[in-house]
């Protein structure tokens, strides 16, 4: 079969930068949605796509391992750079091999299949809200507008190892595959997505129309869409009408380190014939260069500390303080004995009681939030869930 591919990505209406990245390099197609604030999200998504792109000639059976390699790369990068601490990314990747596709998935970006007038979700969101839906605590309709719908339970780069969802799907002529970040699905109902996919025969036009629609609906997040049509024929046709590959990723390669202070040796530093020892001038030159580079290092350290302080002041999470549920400002991490967060409000909710409920079993590890308001909403949800659990137990034992 022949593949016709279209793709579009947009910053949206509310973000300061696009932290999404995508890849259309046959046979590999990827969307990734970065997280981590400041520049961390953009680095994480781009780094994951970059790692996958360098391995794009591998078979579909290797897709899970390739995603795990991307996870290790992102994890090592954020662990070695304080300015990137806590960054991560979603990944939804497809290898199109003959008439079969292989899907690898982590996070809440999605893959859909449009076939015979039906739009079918091929991936499962790794989010706190989706877990609550699966446990019957809230409905899918409530999940779509839930204040914690963006809280991930699984993402690339957060831990050294990650579980990857994998599946295969037989494709037919006339099928249309959609890969997208949650900037699309958080703004639009699936019915509207399907209507646009069915209303635009050209995949590039369909991708751009979906992005425009999400922006009109509010555009509260970055929006990235890849549309792949499976039609009669052979080869691959990209958006510009010619076979090839395209990708949008941000630069992630760090600048080369400064040269060593002793890297160069001048003629004045080398004893000449007939001299017992070199003149003192080279020693003074060497010391000046050492002092200059020490000054640069000090400036970089100070800048890093300032950047880290700015970053942590914008982060929020719900954790445990003195055995009670509390809202924290910062990130749930300790570096060299320094806590990168502090509690700003404590509740009377027992952390031990909250952790008995499945969604909050790792409360000590922290539940991240985009703002203090969202963190307070998480606390309200914990409080409601505890009350609901207590009412359920009383009803089960014949209590009032």
Number of C-alpha atoms within 10 A of each C-alpha: 17 17 21 22 28 24 28 22 22 22 20 23 16 12 13 11 16 21 30 31 31 31 23 23 18 23 19 25 27 26 31 37 31 28 22 22 20 18 17 21 26 27 28 36 31 27 27 33 25 22 17 23 19 10 13 18 13 14 14 21 13 13 24 20 12 21 25 21 19 23 30 19 19 28 23 15 18 21 18 11 11 14 23 24 22 22 27 32 33 30 31 27 29 26 25 21 15 12 13 14 18 21 26 24 31 29 28 29 26 26 24 18 19 18 15 9 10 11 20 14 13 17 20 16 20 21 20 20 27 24 18 16 16 11 12 10 15 15 14 15 9 13 18 17 12 14 17 21 17 20 19 20 17 21 25 33 28 20 16 15 13 17 14 21 15 17 14 16 13 10 19 15 15 13 15 25 22 24 25 31 29 22 26 28 19 20 20 20 11 16 11 13 20 18 13 17 23 15 12 13 12 16 23 22 18 24 26 19 19 26 25 17 17 24 23 13 14 15 23 17 26 27 30 30 27 26 27 27 24 20 15 12 10 11 12 21 19 21 19 11 11 10 15 14 17 17 16 17 20 18 11 14 8 6 6 6 6 8 9 10 16 10 6 10 11 7 9 12 17 12 12 11 7 6 8 8 11 13 12 10 10 16 11 10 12 15 12 13 14 15 12 12 15 12 12 13 12 12 12 12 12 12 13 15 14 12 16 17 15 14 20 18 15 15 22 28 27 30 25 21 18 9 16 16 27 26 26 27 23 22 24 22 14 10 8 5 7 8 12 18 19 16 17 11 13 17 15 10 17 17 22 15 15 20 17 12 14 12 19 20 14 14 18 16 14 19 24 24 24 16 14 18 12 17 25 18 17 21 20 12 15 21 18 12 16 19 12 13 13 12 13 12 12 12 11 10 8 7 9 7
